[in-house]
Amino acid sequence: MMWGGYVTSKGVDIVSEVMTQDKVFTEVMKAENDYWGNSRNRYIQYLEEKHERDALSVITSAERRGEAKGLAKGLAKGEAKGLAKGEAKG
């Protein structure tokens, strides 16, 4: 339960109190502070997050182009079909 509070950032007061009394929490917080205290680690994390955002942007853009192309093709096909039916009746 306490780890769940730590991991999900819920119950911050409980976690703070436990951290000062629990060796495992103290070690975890030290490791976390050591990691994030290193500017190289923060930069690597920034680059990884940027890469994920860029990849998502490329995918989203491609999906939008595909949807637009499909819609245009569908409308053109439907219009041609409608015209053909109208000419056949008329």
C-alpha positions in Angstrom: 0.0 0.0 0.0 2.8 2.4 0.8 4.6 1.6 -2.4 1.4 2.2 -4.3 1.2 5.7 -2.8 4.8 6.3 -3.8 4.5 5.0 -7.3 1.2 6.8 -8.0 2.2 10.0 -6.2 -0.9 9.6 -3.9 -0.6 10.0 -0.2 2.5 12.2 -0.3 2.4 13.0 3.4 2.4 9.3 4.3 5.2 8.7 1.9 7.3 11.5 3.3 6.8 10.2 6.8 7.6 6.6 5.8 10.7 7.7 3.8 12.3 9.0 6.9 11.7 5.8 8.8 12.0 3.1 6.1 15.4 2.1 4.8 14.0 0.9 1.5 12.3 4.2 0.8 15.4 6.1 1.8 17.5 4.1 -0.6 14.9 4.5 -3.4 14.7 8.3 -2.9 18.5 8.5 -2.8 18.8 6.6 -6.1 16.1 8.7 -7.7 17.8 11.9 -6.6 21.1 10.7 -7.8 19.7 9.8 -11.2 17.7 13.0 -11.7 20.5 15.1 -10.2 22.7 14.2 -13.1 22.2 16.6 -16.0 23.2 13.9 -18.6 20.4 11.6 -17.3 17.9 14.5 -17.6 19.0 15.3 -21.1 18.8 11.6 -22.2 15.2 11.5 -20.7 14.4 14.7 -22.6 15.7 13.2 -25.9 13.7 10.0 -25.3 10.5 11.9 -24.6 11.1 14.2 -27.6 11.6 11.1 -29.8 8.3 9.7 -28.6 6.5 12.9 -29.3 8.0 13.3 -32.7 7.2 9.7 -33.6 3.6 10.2 -32.5 3.4 13.4 -34.5 4.5 11.6 -37.7 2.0 8.8 -37.1 -0.8 11.2 -36.4 0.0 13.2 -39.5 0.1 10.1 -41.7 -3.2 9.0 -40.3 -4.8 12.3 -41.0 -3.5 12.3 -44.6 -4.7 8.7 -45.0 -8.2 9.6 -43.7 -8.4 12.7 -46.0 -7.3 10.6 -49.0 -9.7 7.9 -48.2 -12.6 10.3 -47.7 -11.8 12.1 -51.0 -11.6 8.7 -52.8 -14.9 7.5 -51.2 -16.7 10.7 -52.1 -15.5 10.6 -55.7 -16.5 7.0 -56.0 -19.9 7.7 -54.5 -20.5 10.6 -56.7 -19.5 8.6 -59.8 -21.8 5.8 -58.8 -24.7 8.3 -58.2 -24.2 9.9 -61.6 -24.1 6.5 -63.3 -27.3 5.5 -61.6 -28.9 8.9 -62.6 -27.9 8.5 -66.2 -29.1 4.9 -66.3 -32.6 6.0 -65.1 -32.8 9.1 -67.1 
